[in-house]
C-alpha cells in the first residue's frame, strides 16, 4: 500500500475514533444524569411520602 492510501485511511480512522469517543462521552453523561435523578427522586419520596403536587426546579 502506498503512502497516500495509508494517510487517507489513517485520517478516516482518526475521525471515526474521535466521533466514537464523543458518542461514548455523551452516553456516560446521560447515564450519570439519570443516576443522579434517580437518587434525587428517591430522596424526595422519603421526605414527602404522601407525594408532591408542585415542584420548582431552578437550574
C-alpha distance matrix in Angstrom:
0.0 3.8 6.7 8.3 6.5 6.8 10.2 11.2 10.8 12.4 15.1 15.8 16.1 18.5 20.5 20.9 22.0 24.4 25.9 26.3 28.0 30.3 31.3 32.0 34.2 36.1 36.8 38.0 40.2 41.7 42.4 44.1 46.2 47.3 48.2 50.2 51.9 52.9 54.7 56.4 57.7 58.8 60.8 62.3 63.5 65.1 66.8 68.0 68.5 70.5 67.6 66.8 67.7 66.1 63.3 62.3 58.8 58.4 54.9
3.8 0.0 3.8 5.7 5.8 6.5 8.9 10.4 11.2 12.5 14.6 15.9 16.8 18.6 20.5 21.6 22.7 24.6 26.4 27.2 28.7 30.8 32.1 33.0 34.9 36.7 37.8 39.0 41.0 42.6 43.5 45.1 47.0 48.3 49.4 51.2 52.9 54.0 55.8 57.3 58.8 60.0 61.8 63.3 64.6 66.3 67.8 69.0 69.7 71.7 68.7 67.7 68.5 66.8 63.9 62.7 59.2 58.5 54.9
6.7 3.8 0.0 3.8 5.5 5.0 6.0 8.5 9.9 10.3 12.1 14.1 15.1 16.2 18.3 19.8 20.7 22.2 24.3 25.4 26.5 28.5 30.2 31.1 32.6 34.6 36.0 37.0 38.7 40.6 41.6 43.0 44.8 46.4 47.4 49.0 50.8 52.2 53.7 55.1 56.8 58.1 59.7 61.2 62.7 64.3 65.7 67.0 67.8 69.8 66.8 65.7 66.5 64.6 61.6 60.3 56.7 55.9 52.3
8.3 5.7 3.8 0.0 3.8 5.5 5.2 6.1 8.7 9.9 10.7 12.4 14.2 15.4 16.7 18.5 20.0 21.2 22.8 24.3 25.8 27.3 28.9 30.3 31.8 33.4 34.9 36.3 37.8 39.4 40.8 42.2 43.8 45.4 46.7 48.2 49.8 51.3 53.0 54.3 55.8 57.3 59.0 60.2 61.8 63.5 64.8 66.0 66.9 68.7 65.6 64.3 65.0 63.0 60.1 58.7 55.2 54.4 50.8
6.5 5.8 5.5 3.8 0.0 3.8 5.4 5.0 6.2 8.4 9.9 10.5 12.1 14.1 15.4 16.4 18.1 19.9 21.2 22.3 24.1 25.9 27.0 28.4 30.2 31.8 32.9 34.4 36.2 37.6 38.8 40.5 42.2 43.5 44.8 46.6 48.0 49.3 51.2 52.6 53.9 55.4 57.2 58.5 59.8 61.7 63.1 64.2 64.9 66.7 63.7 62.5 63.2 61.5 58.6 57.5 54.0 53.4 49.9
6.8 6.5 5.0 5.5 3.8 0.0 3.8 5.5 5.4 6.0 8.5 9.9 10.5 12.1 14.3 15.3 16.3 18.2 20.0 20.8 22.2 24.3 25.7 26.6 28.4 30.3 31.4 32.6 34.5 36.2 37.1 38.6 40.5 41.9 43.0 44.7 46.4 47.6 49.3 50.8 52.3 53.6 55.3 56.9 58.2 59.9 61.3 62.6 63.3 65.3 62.4 61.3 62.2 60.4 57.5 56.3 52.8 52.2 48.6
10.2 8.9 6.0 5.2 5.4 3.8 0.0 3.8 5.6 5.2 6.1 8.6 9.9 10.5 12.4 14.3 15.3 16.4 18.5 19.9 21.0 22.7 24.5 25.6 27.0 28.8 30.4 31.5 33.0 34.9 36.1 37.4 39.1 40.8 42.0 43.4 45.1 46.6 48.2 49.5 51.1 52.6 54.1 55.5 57.1 58.8 60.1 61.3 62.3 64.2 61.1 59.9 60.7 58.7 55.7 54.4 50.8 49.9 46.3
11.2 10.4 8.5 6.1 5.0 5.5 3.8 0.0 3.8 5.5 5.3 6.2 8.7 10.0 10.8 12.4 14.3 15.5 16.8 18.4 20.1 21.5 22.9 24.5 26.0 27.4 28.9 30.5 32.0 33.5 34.9 36.5 38.0 39.4 40.9 42.4 43.8 45.3 47.2 48.4 49.8 51.4 53.1 54.3 55.8 57.7 59.0 60.0 60.9 62.6 59.5 58.2 58.9 57.0 54.1 52.8 49.3 48.6 45.1
10.8 11.2 9.9 8.7 6.2 5.4 5.6 3.8 0.0 3.8 5.3 4.9 6.0 8.5 9.8 10.4 12.0 14.1 15.3 16.2 18.1 19.9 21.0 22.2 24.2 25.7 26.8 28.3 30.2 31.5 32.7 34.4 36.1 37.4 38.6 40.4 41.9 43.2 45.1 46.5 47.8 49.2 51.1 52.4 53.7 55.5 57.0 58.1 58.8 60.6 57.6 56.5 57.3 55.6 52.8 51.7 48.2 47.8 44.2
12.4 12.5 10.3 9.9 8.4 6.0 5.2 5.5 3.8 0.0 3.8 5.5 5.1 6.2 8.7 9.9 10.4 12.2 14.3 15.1 16.3 18.4 20.0 20.8 22.4 24.4 25.7 26.7 28.5 30.3 31.4 32.7 34.6 36.1 37.2 38.8 40.5 41.9 43.5 44.9 46.5 47.8 49.5 51.0 52.4 54.1 55.5 56.7 57.6 59.6 56.6 55.5 56.4 54.6 51.6 50.5 46.9 46.3 42.7
15.1 14.6 12.1 10.7 9.9 8.5 6.1 5.3 5.3 3.8 0.0 3.8 5.4 5.0 6.3 8.6 9.9 10.6 12.4 14.2 15.3 16.7 18.5 20.0 21.2 22.8 24.5 25.8 27.2 28.9 30.4 31.7 33.2 34.9 36.2 37.6 39.2 40.8 42.5 43.6 45.2 46.8 48.4 49.6 51.2 53.0 54.2 55.4 56.4 58.2 55.1 53.8 54.6 52.6 49.6 48.3 44.7 43.9 40.3
15.8 15.9 14.1 12.4 10.5 9.9 8.6 6.2 4.9 5.5 3.8 0.0 3.8 5.4 5.2 6.2 8.6 9.9 10.7 12.3 14.3 15.5 16.7 18.4 20.1 21.4 22.8 24.4 26.0 27.3 28.8 30.5 31.9 33.2 34.8 36.4 37.7 39.2 41.2 42.3 43.6 45.2 47.0 48.2 49.6 51.5 52.9 53.8 54.7 56.4 53.3 52.1 52.8 51.0 48.1 47.0 43.5 43.0 39.5
16.1 16.8 15.1 14.2 12.1 10.5 9.9 8.7 6.0 5.1 5.4 3.8 0.0 3.8 5.5 5.1 6.0 8.5 9.9 10.4 12.1 14.2 15.3 16.3 18.3 20.0 21.0 22.3 24.3 25.7 26.8 28.4 30.2 31.5 32.7 34.5 36.0 37.3 39.1 40.6 41.9 43.3 45.1 46.5 47.8 49.6 51.1 52.2 52.9 54.9 51.9 50.9 51.8 50.1 47.2 46.2 42.7 42.4 38.8
18.5 18.6 16.2 15.4 14.1 12.1 10.5 10.0 8.5 6.2 5.0 5.4 3.8 0.0 3.8 5.4 5.1 6.1 8.6 9.8 10.4 12.3 14.3 15.2 16.5 18.4 20.0 21.0 22.5 24.5 25.7 26.9 28.7 30.3 31.5 32.9 34.6 36.1 37.7 39.0 40.6 42.1 43.6 45.0 46.6 48.3 49.5 50.8 51.8 53.8 50.8 49.6 50.5 48.6 45.6 44.4 40.8 40.1 36.5
20.5 20.5 18.3 16.7 15.4 14.3 12.4 10.8 9.8 8.7 6.3 5.2 5.5 3.8 0.0 3.8 5.5 5.2 6.2 8.6 9.9 10.7 12.4 14.3 15.5 16.7 18.6 20.1 21.3 22.9 24.5 25.9 27.3 28.9 30.5 31.8 33.2 34.9 36.7 37.7 39.2 40.9 42.5 43.6 45.2 47.1 48.3 49.3 50.3 52.1 49.0 47.6 48.3 46.4 43.4 42.2 38.6 38.0 34.5
20.9 21.6 19.8 18.5 16.4 15.3 14.3 12.4 10.4 9.9 8.6 6.2 5.1 5.4 3.8 0.0 3.8 5.5 5.2 6.1 8.6 10.0 10.6 12.3 14.3 15.4 16.6 18.4 20.0 21.2 22.6 24.4 25.9 27.1 28.6 30.4 31.6 33.0 35.0 36.3 37.5 39.1 41.0 42.1 43.5 45.4 46.8 47.8 48.5 50.3 47.2 46.1 46.9 45.3 42.4 41.5 38.0 37.8 34.3
22.0 22.7 20.7 20.0 18.1 16.3 15.3 14.3 12.0 10.4 9.9 8.6 6.0 5.1 5.5 3.8 0.0 3.8 5.4 5.0 6.1 8.6 9.8 10.4 12.3 14.2 15.3 16.4 18.3 20.0 20.9 22.4 24.3 25.7 26.8 28.5 30.2 31.4 33.2 34.6 36.1 37.4 39.1 40.6 42.0 43.7 45.1 46.3 47.1 49.2 46.2 45.2 46.3 44.6 41.6 40.7 37.1 36.9 33.3
24.4 24.6 22.2 21.2 19.9 18.2 16.4 15.5 14.1 12.2 10.6 9.9 8.5 6.1 5.2 5.5 3.8 0.0 3.8 5.4 5.1 6.3 8.7 9.9 10.6 12.5 14.4 15.4 16.6 18.6 20.1 21.2 22.7 24.6 25.8 27.1 28.7 30.4 32.0 33.1 34.8 36.4 37.8 39.1 40.8 42.5 43.7 44.9 46.0 47.9 44.9 43.6 44.6 42.6 39.5 38.3 34.7 34.2 30.6
25.9 26.4 24.3 22.8 21.2 20.0 18.5 16.8 15.3 14.3 12.4 10.7 9.9 8.6 6.2 5.2 5.4 3.8 0.0 3.8 5.4 5.1 6.3 8.7 9.9 10.7 12.5 14.3 15.4 16.7 18.5 20.1 21.2 22.8 24.5 25.9 27.1 28.8 30.7 31.7 33.0 34.8 36.5 37.5 39.1 41.1 42.2 43.2 44.2 45.9 42.8 41.5 42.3 40.4 37.5 36.4 32.9 32.6 29.1
26.3 27.2 25.4 24.3 22.3 20.8 19.9 18.4 16.2 15.1 14.2 12.3 10.4 9.8 8.6 6.1 5.0 5.4 3.8 0.0 3.8 5.4 5.1 6.2 8.6 9.9 10.6 12.3 14.2 15.4 16.5 18.4 20.0 21.2 22.5 24.4 25.7 27.0 29.0 30.3 31.6 33.0 34.9 36.2 37.5 39.4 40.8 41.9 42.6 44.5 41.5 40.5 41.6 40.0 37.1 36.4 32.9 32.9 29.5
28.0 28.7 26.5 25.8 24.1 22.2 21.0 20.1 18.1 16.3 15.3 14.3 12.1 10.4 9.9 8.6 6.1 5.1 5.4 3.8 0.0 3.8 5.5 5.1 6.2 8.7 9.9 10.5 12.3 14.3 15.3 16.5 18.4 20.0 21.0 22.5 24.3 25.7 27.3 28.6 30.3 31.6 33.2 34.7 36.2 37.8 39.2 40.5 41.4 43.5 40.6 39.5 40.8 39.0 35.9 35.0 31.4 31.2 27.7
30.3 30.8 28.5 27.3 25.9 24.3 22.7 21.5 19.9 18.4 16.7 15.5 14.2 12.3 10.7 10.0 8.6 6.3 5.1 5.4 3.8 0.0 3.8 5.4 5.1 6.3 8.7 9.9 10.6 12.5 14.3 15.4 16.6 18.5 20.0 21.1 22.6 24.4 26.1 27.0 28.6 30.4 31.8 33.0 34.7 36.5 37.6 38.7 39.9 41.7 38.6 37.3 38.3 36.4 33.3 32.2 28.6 28.3 24.7
31.3 32.1 30.2 28.9 27.0 25.7 24.5 22.9 21.0 20.0 18.5 16.7 15.3 14.3 12.4 10.6 9.8 8.7 6.3 5.1 5.5 3.8 0.0 3.8 5.4 5.1 6.2 8.7 9.8 10.6 12.4 14.3 15.4 16.6 18.4 20.0 21.0 22.6 24.7 25.8 26.9 28.7 30.5 31.6 32.9 35.0 36.3 37.2 38.0 39.8 36.7 35.6 36.5 34.9 32.0 31.3 27.9 28.1 24.7
32.0 33.0 31.1 30.3 28.4 26.6 25.6 24.5 22.2 20.8 20.0 18.4 16.3 15.2 14.3 12.3 10.4 9.9 8.7 6.2 5.1 5.4 3.8 0.0 3.8 5.4 5.1 6.2 8.6 9.9 10.5 12.3 14.2 15.4 16.4 18.3 19.9 21.0 22.9 24.4 25.7 27.0 28.9 30.3 31.6 33.3 34.8 36.0 36.7 38.8 36.0 35.1 36.4 35.0 32.0 31.5 28.0 28.3 25.0
34.2 34.9 32.6 31.8 30.2 28.4 27.0 26.0 24.2 22.4 21.2 20.1 18.3 16.5 15.5 14.3 12.3 10.6 9.9 8.6 6.2 5.1 5.4 3.8 0.0 3.8 5.5 5.1 6.1 8.7 9.9 10.5 12.3 14.3 15.3 16.5 18.3 19.9 21.4 22.5 24.3 25.8 27.2 28.6 30.3 31.9 33.1 34.4 35.5 37.6 34.7 33.6 34.9 33.2 30.0 29.1 25.5 25.5 22.0
36.1 36.7 34.6 33.4 31.8 30.3 28.8 27.4 25.7 24.4 22.8 21.4 20.0 18.4 16.7 15.4 14.2 12.5 10.7 9.9 8.7 6.3 5.1 5.4 3.8 0.0 3.8 5.5 5.1 6.2 8.7 10.0 10.6 12.4 14.3 15.4 16.4 18.4 20.3 21.1 22.5 24.4 25.9 26.9 28.5 30.5 31.6 32.6 33.7 35.5 32.4 31.1 32.2 30.4 27.4 26.6 23.1 23.2 19.9
36.8 37.8 36.0 34.9 32.9 31.4 30.4 28.9 26.8 25.7 24.5 22.8 21.0 20.0 18.6 16.6 15.3 14.4 12.5 10.6 9.9 8.7 6.2 5.1 5.5 3.8 0.0 3.8 5.4 5.0 6.1 8.6 9.8 10.5 12.2 14.2 15.2 16.4 18.6 19.9 21.0 22.5 24.5 25.7 26.9 28.8 30.3 31.3 32.0 33.9 31.0 30.1 31.4 30.0 27.2 26.9 23.6 24.3 21.3
38.0 39.0 37.0 36.3 34.4 32.6 31.5 30.5 28.3 26.7 25.8 24.4 22.3 21.0 20.1 18.4 16.4 15.4 14.3 12.3 10.5 9.9 8.7 6.2 5.1 5.5 3.8 0.0 3.8 5.4 5.1 6.1 8.6 9.9 10.5 12.2 14.1 15.3 16.8 18.4 20.0 21.1 22.8 24.4 25.8 27.3 28.8 30.2 31.0 33.2 30.5 29.8 31.4 30.0 26.9 26.6 23.2 23.8 20.6
40.2 41.0 38.7 37.8 36.2 34.5 33.0 32.0 30.2 28.5 27.2 26.0 24.3 22.5 21.3 20.0 18.3 16.6 15.4 14.2 12.3 10.6 9.8 8.6 6.1 5.1 5.4 3.8 0.0 3.8 5.5 5.2 6.2 8.7 9.9 10.6 12.2 14.2 15.6 16.5 18.3 20.0 21.3 22.5 24.3 26.0 27.1 28.3 29.5 31.6 28.7 27.5 29.0 27.3 24.0 23.4 19.9 20.2 16.9
41.7 42.6 40.6 39.4 37.6 36.2 34.9 33.5 31.5 30.3 28.9 27.3 25.7 24.5 22.9 21.2 20.0 18.6 16.7 15.4 14.3 12.5 10.6 9.9 8.7 6.2 5.0 5.4 3.8 0.0 3.8 5.5 5.1 6.2 8.6 9.9 10.4 12.2 14.5 15.3 16.4 18.3 20.1 20.9 22.4 24.5 25.7 26.6 27.5 29.3 26.3 25.3 26.6 25.1 22.2 21.9 18.7 19.6 16.8
42.4 43.5 41.6 40.8 38.8 37.1 36.1 34.9 32.7 31.4 30.4 28.8 26.8 25.7 24.5 22.6 20.9 20.1 18.5 16.5 15.3 14.3 12.4 10.5 9.9 8.7 6.1 5.1 5.5 3.8 0.0 3.8 5.4 5.2 6.1 8.6 9.8 10.5 12.6 14.3 15.4 16.5 18.6 20.0 21.1 22.9 24.5 25.7 26.2 28.4 25.8 25.2 27.0 25.9 23.1 23.3 20.2 21.5 18.9
44.1 45.1 43.0 42.2 40.5 38.6 37.4 36.5 34.4 32.7 31.7 30.5 28.4 26.9 25.9 24.4 22.4 21.2 20.1 18.4 16.5 15.4 14.3 12.3 10.5 10.0 8.6 6.1 5.2 5.5 3.8 0.0 3.8 5.5 5.1 6.1 8.6 9.8 10.9 12.4 14.3 15.4 16.7 18.5 20.1 21.4 22.8 24.3 25.3 27.7 25.1 24.4 26.4 25.0 21.9 21.8 18.6 19.5 16.8
46.2 47.0 44.8 43.8 42.2 40.5 39.1 38.0 36.1 34.6 33.2 31.9 30.2 28.7 27.3 25.9 24.3 22.7 21.2 20.0 18.4 16.6 15.4 14.2 12.3 10.6 9.8 8.6 6.2 5.1 5.4 3.8 0.0 3.8 5.4 5.1 6.1 8.6 10.0 10.5 12.2 14.1 15.4 16.4 18.3 20.1 21.0 22.2 23.4 25.5 22.6 21.5 23.2 21.6 18.5 18.3 15.1 16.1 13.6
47.3 48.3 46.4 45.4 43.5 41.9 40.8 39.4 37.4 36.1 34.9 33.2 31.5 30.3 28.9 27.1 25.7 24.6 22.8 21.2 20.0 18.5 16.6 15.4 14.3 12.4 10.5 9.9 8.7 6.2 5.2 5.5 3.8 0.0 3.8 5.4 5.0 6.1 8.8 9.8 10.5 12.2 14.3 15.2 16.4 18.5 19.9 20.8 21.5 23.5 20.7 20.0 21.9 20.9 18.1 18.7 16.0 17.8 15.8
48.2 49.4 47.4 46.7 44.8 43.0 42.0 40.9 38.6 37.2 36.2 34.8 32.7 31.5 30.5 28.6 26.8 25.8 24.5 22.5 21.0 20.0 18.4 16.4 15.3 14.3 12.2 10.5 9.9 8.6 6.1 5.1 5.4 3.8 0.0 3.8 5.4 5.1 6.5 8.8 10.1 10.7 12.6 14.5 15.5 16.9 18.7 20.1 20.7 23.2 20.9 20.6 23.0 22.2 19.4 20.1 17.5 19.3 17.4
50.2 51.2 49.0 48.2 46.6 44.7 43.4 42.4 40.4 38.8 37.6 36.4 34.5 32.9 31.8 30.4 28.5 27.1 25.9 24.4 22.5 21.1 20.0 18.3 16.5 15.4 14.2 12.2 10.6 9.9 8.6 6.1 5.1 5.4 3.8 0.0 3.8 5.4 5.3 6.3 8.7 9.9 10.7 12.4 14.3 15.6 16.7 18.3 19.6 22.1 19.6 18.9 21.3 20.1 17.0 17.3 14.6 16.1 14.3
51.9 52.9 50.8 49.8 48.0 46.4 45.1 43.8 41.9 40.5 39.2 37.7 36.0 34.6 33.2 31.6 30.2 28.7 27.1 25.7 24.3 22.6 21.0 19.9 18.3 16.4 15.2 14.1 12.2 10.4 9.8 8.6 6.1 5.0 5.4 3.8 0.0 3.8 5.5 5.0 6.1 8.5 9.9 10.5 12.2 14.3 15.3 16.2 17.4 19.5 16.7 15.8 18.0 16.9 14.0 14.7 12.4 14.6 13.3
52.9 54.0 52.2 51.3 49.3 47.6 46.6 45.3 43.2 41.9 40.8 39.2 37.3 36.1 34.9 33.0 31.4 30.4 28.8 27.0 25.7 24.4 22.6 21.0 19.9 18.4 16.4 15.3 14.2 12.2 10.5 9.8 8.6 6.1 5.1 5.4 3.8 0.0 3.8 5.5 5.3 6.1 8.7 10.0 10.6 12.5 14.4 15.3 15.7 18.2 15.8 15.9 18.4 18.1 15.7 17.2 15.4 17.9 17.0
54.7 55.8 53.7 53.0 51.2 49.3 48.2 47.2 45.1 43.5 42.5 41.2 39.1 37.7 36.7 35.0 33.2 32.0 30.7 29.0 27.3 26.1 24.7 22.9 21.4 20.3 18.6 16.8 15.6 14.5 12.6 10.9 10.0 8.8 6.5 5.3 5.5 3.8 0.0 3.8 5.4 4.9 6.1 8.6 9.8 10.6 12.3 14.1 14.9 17.8 16.0 16.0 19.0 18.6 16.0 17.3 15.5 17.7 17.0
56.4 57.3 55.1 54.3 52.6 50.8 49.5 48.4 46.5 44.9 43.6 42.3 40.6 39.0 37.7 36.3 34.6 33.1 31.7 30.3 28.6 27.0 25.8 24.4 22.5 21.1 19.9 18.4 16.5 15.3 14.3 12.4 10.5 9.8 8.8 6.3 5.0 5.5 3.8 0.0 3.8 5.4 5.2 6.2 8.6 10.0 10.6 12.1 13.7 16.2 13.9 13.3 16.1 15.2 12.4 13.6 12.0 14.3 14.0
57.7 58.8 56.8 55.8 53.9 52.3 51.1 49.8 47.8 46.5 45.2 43.6 41.9 40.6 39.2 37.5 36.1 34.8 33.0 31.6 30.3 28.6 26.9 25.7 24.3 22.5 21.0 20.0 18.3 16.4 15.4 14.3 12.2 10.5 10.1 8.7 6.1 5.3 5.4 3.8 0.0 3.8 5.4 5.0 6.1 8.7 9.8 10.3 11.3 13.4 11.0 10.8 13.7 13.5 11.4 13.5 12.7 15.7 15.9
58.8 60.0 58.1 57.3 55.4 53.6 52.6 51.4 49.2 47.8 46.8 45.2 43.3 42.1 40.9 39.1 37.4 36.4 34.8 33.0 31.6 30.4 28.7 27.0 25.8 24.4 22.5 21.1 20.0 18.3 16.5 15.4 14.1 12.2 10.7 9.9 8.5 6.1 4.9 5.4 3.8 0.0 3.8 5.5 5.2 6.4 8.8 10.0 10.2 13.2 11.7 12.5 15.9 16.3 14.5 16.8 16.1 19.0 19.1
60.8 61.8 59.7 59.0 57.2 55.3 54.1 53.1 51.1 49.5 48.4 47.0 45.1 43.6 42.5 41.0 39.1 37.8 36.5 34.9 33.2 31.8 30.5 28.9 27.2 25.9 24.5 22.8 21.3 20.1 18.6 16.7 15.4 14.3 12.6 10.7 9.9 8.7 6.1 5.2 5.4 3.8 0.0 3.8 5.4 5.1 6.2 8.6 9.9 13.0 11.8 12.2 15.7 15.7 13.7 15.6 15.1 17.6 18.1
62.3 63.3 61.2 60.2 58.5 56.9 55.5 54.3 52.4 51.0 49.6 48.2 46.5 45.0 43.6 42.1 40.6 39.1 37.5 36.2 34.7 33.0 31.6 30.3 28.6 26.9 25.7 24.4 22.5 20.9 20.0 18.5 16.4 15.2 14.5 12.4 10.5 10.0 8.6 6.2 5.0 5.5 3.8 0.0 3.8 5.4 5.0 5.9 8.0 10.4 8.6 8.4 12.0 12.0 10.3 12.7 12.9 15.8 17.0
63.5 64.6 62.7 61.8 59.8 58.2 57.1 55.8 53.7 52.4 51.2 49.6 47.8 46.6 45.2 43.5 42.0 40.8 39.1 37.5 36.2 34.7 32.9 31.6 30.3 28.5 26.9 25.8 24.3 22.4 21.1 20.1 18.3 16.4 15.5 14.3 12.2 10.6 9.8 8.6 6.1 5.2 5.4 3.8 0.0 3.8 5.5 5.2 5.2 8.0 6.9 8.4 12.1 13.2 12.5 15.5 16.0 19.2 20.3
65.1 66.3 64.3 63.5 61.7 59.9 58.8 57.7 55.5 54.1 53.0 51.5 49.6 48.3 47.1 45.4 43.7 42.5 41.1 39.4 37.8 36.5 35.0 33.3 31.9 30.5 28.8 27.3 26.0 24.5 22.9 21.4 20.1 18.5 16.9 15.6 14.3 12.5 10.6 10.0 8.7 6.4 5.1 5.4 3.8 0.0 3.8 5.6 5.6 9.3 9.5 11.2 14.9 16.0 15.1 17.8 18.2 21.1 22.2
66.8 67.8 65.7 64.8 63.1 61.3 60.1 59.0 57.0 55.5 54.2 52.9 51.1 49.5 48.3 46.8 45.1 43.7 42.2 40.8 39.2 37.6 36.3 34.8 33.1 31.6 30.3 28.8 27.1 25.7 24.5 22.8 21.0 19.9 18.7 16.7 15.3 14.4 12.3 10.6 9.8 8.8 6.2 5.0 5.5 3.8 0.0 3.8 6.2 9.0 9.1 9.8 13.5 14.1 13.2 15.6 16.5 19.2 20.7
68.0 69.0 67.0 66.0 64.2 62.6 61.3 60.0 58.1 56.7 55.4 53.8 52.2 50.8 49.3 47.8 46.3 44.9 43.2 41.9 40.5 38.7 37.2 36.0 34.4 32.6 31.3 30.2 28.3 26.6 25.7 24.3 22.2 20.8 20.1 18.3 16.2 15.3 14.1 12.1 10.3 10.0 8.6 5.9 5.2 5.6 3.8 0.0 3.8 5.5 5.5 6.7 10.3 11.7 11.8 14.8 16.3 19.4 21.3
68.5 69.7 67.8 66.9 64.9 63.3 62.3 60.9 58.8 57.6 56.4 54.7 52.9 51.8 50.3 48.5 47.1 46.0 44.2 42.6 41.4 39.9 38.0 36.7 35.5 33.7 32.0 31.0 29.5 27.5 26.2 25.3 23.4 21.5 20.7 19.6 17.4 15.7 14.9 13.7 11.3 10.2 9.9 8.0 5.2 5.6 6.2 3.8 0.0 3.8 5.4 8.4 11.8 14.0 14.5 17.9 19.3 22.5 24.3
70.5 71.7 69.8 68.7 66.7 65.3 64.2 62.6 60.6 59.6 58.2 56.4 54.9 53.8 52.1 50.3 49.2 47.9 45.9 44.5 43.5 41.7 39.8 38.8 37.6 35.5 33.9 33.2 31.6 29.3 28.4 27.7 25.5 23.5 23.2 22.1 19.5 18.2 17.8 16.2 13.4 13.2 13.0 10.4 8.0 9.3 9.0 5.5 3.8 0.0 3.8 7.1 9.7 12.6 14.1 17.6 19.7 23.1 25.2
67.6 68.7 66.8 65.6 63.7 62.4 61.1 59.5 57.6 56.6 55.1 53.3 51.9 50.8 49.0 47.2 46.2 44.9 42.8 41.5 40.6 38.6 36.7 36.0 34.7 32.4 31.0 30.5 28.7 26.3 25.8 25.1 22.6 20.7 20.9 19.6 16.7 15.8 16.0 13.9 11.0 11.7 11.8 8.6 6.9 9.5 9.1 5.5 5.4 3.8 0.0 3.8 6.6 9.4 10.7 14.4 16.3 19.9 21.9
66.8 67.7 65.7 64.3 62.5 61.3 59.9 58.2 56.5 55.5 53.8 52.1 50.9 49.6 47.6 46.1 45.2 43.6 41.5 40.5 39.5 37.3 35.6 35.1 33.6 31.1 30.1 29.8 27.5 25.3 25.2 24.4 21.5 20.0 20.6 18.9 15.8 15.9 16.0 13.3 10.8 12.5 12.2 8.4 8.4 11.2 9.8 6.7 8.4 7.1 3.8 0.0 3.8 5.7 7.1 10.8 13.1 16.6 18.9
67.7 68.5 66.5 65.0 63.2 62.2 60.7 58.9 57.3 56.4 54.6 52.8 51.8 50.5 48.3 46.9 46.3 44.6 42.3 41.6 40.8 38.3 36.5 36.4 34.9 32.2 31.4 31.4 29.0 26.6 27.0 26.4 23.2 21.9 23.0 21.3 18.0 18.4 19.0 16.1 13.7 15.9 15.7 12.0 12.1 14.9 13.5 10.3 11.8 9.7 6.6 3.8 0.0 3.8 6.9 10.4 13.3 16.7 19.3
66.1 66.8 64.6 63.0 61.5 60.4 58.7 57.0 55.6 54.6 52.6 51.0 50.1 48.6 46.4 45.3 44.6 42.6 40.4 40.0 39.0 36.4 34.9 35.0 33.2 30.4 30.0 30.0 27.3 25.1 25.9 25.0 21.6 20.9 22.2 20.1 16.9 18.1 18.6 15.2 13.5 16.3 15.7 12.0 13.2 16.0 14.1 11.7 14.0 12.6 9.4 5.7 3.8 0.0 3.8 6.8 9.9 13.1 16.0
63.3 63.9 61.6 60.1 58.6 57.5 55.7 54.1 52.8 51.6 49.6 48.1 47.2 45.6 43.4 42.4 41.6 39.5 37.5 37.1 35.9 33.3 32.0 32.0 30.0 27.4 27.2 26.9 24.0 22.2 23.1 21.9 18.5 18.1 19.4 17.0 14.0 15.7 16.0 12.4 11.4 14.5 13.7 10.3 12.5 15.1 13.2 11.8 14.5 14.1 10.7 7.1 6.9 3.8 0.0 3.8 6.4 9.8 12.4
62.3 62.7 60.3 58.7 57.5 56.3 54.4 52.8 51.7 50.5 48.3 47.0 46.2 44.4 42.2 41.5 40.7 38.3 36.4 36.4 35.0 32.2 31.3 31.5 29.1 26.6 26.9 26.6 23.4 21.9 23.3 21.8 18.3 18.7 20.1 17.3 14.7 17.2 17.3 13.6 13.5 16.8 15.6 12.7 15.5 17.8 15.6 14.8 17.9 17.6 14.4 10.8 10.4 6.8 3.8 0.0 3.8 6.4 9.5
58.8 59.2 56.7 55.2 54.0 52.8 50.8 49.3 48.2 46.9 44.7 43.5 42.7 40.8 38.6 38.0 37.1 34.7 32.9 32.9 31.4 28.6 27.9 28.0 25.5 23.1 23.6 23.2 19.9 18.7 20.2 18.6 15.1 16.0 17.5 14.6 12.4 15.4 15.5 12.0 12.7 16.1 15.1 12.9 16.0 18.2 16.5 16.3 19.3 19.7 16.3 13.1 13.3 9.9 6.4 3.8 0.0 3.8 6.1
58.4 58.5 55.9 54.4 53.4 52.2 49.9 48.6 47.8 46.3 43.9 43.0 42.4 40.1 38.0 37.8 36.9 34.2 32.6 32.9 31.2 28.3 28.1 28.3 25.5 23.2 24.3 23.8 20.2 19.6 21.5 19.5 16.1 17.8 19.3 16.1 14.6 17.9 17.7 14.3 15.7 19.0 17.6 15.8 19.2 21.1 19.2 19.4 22.5 23.1 19.9 16.6 16.7 13.1 9.8 6.4 3.8 0.0 3.7
54.9 54.9 52.3 50.8 49.9 48.6 46.3 45.1 44.2 42.7 40.3 39.5 38.8 36.5 34.5 34.3 33.3 30.6 29.1 29.5 27.7 24.7 24.7 25.0 22.0 19.9 21.3 20.6 16.9 16.8 18.9 16.8 13.6 15.8 17.4 14.3 13.3 17.0 17.0 14.0 15.9 19.1 18.1 17.0 20.3 22.2 20.7 21.3 24.3 25.2 21.9 18.9 19.3 16.0 12.4 9.5 6.1 3.7 0.0
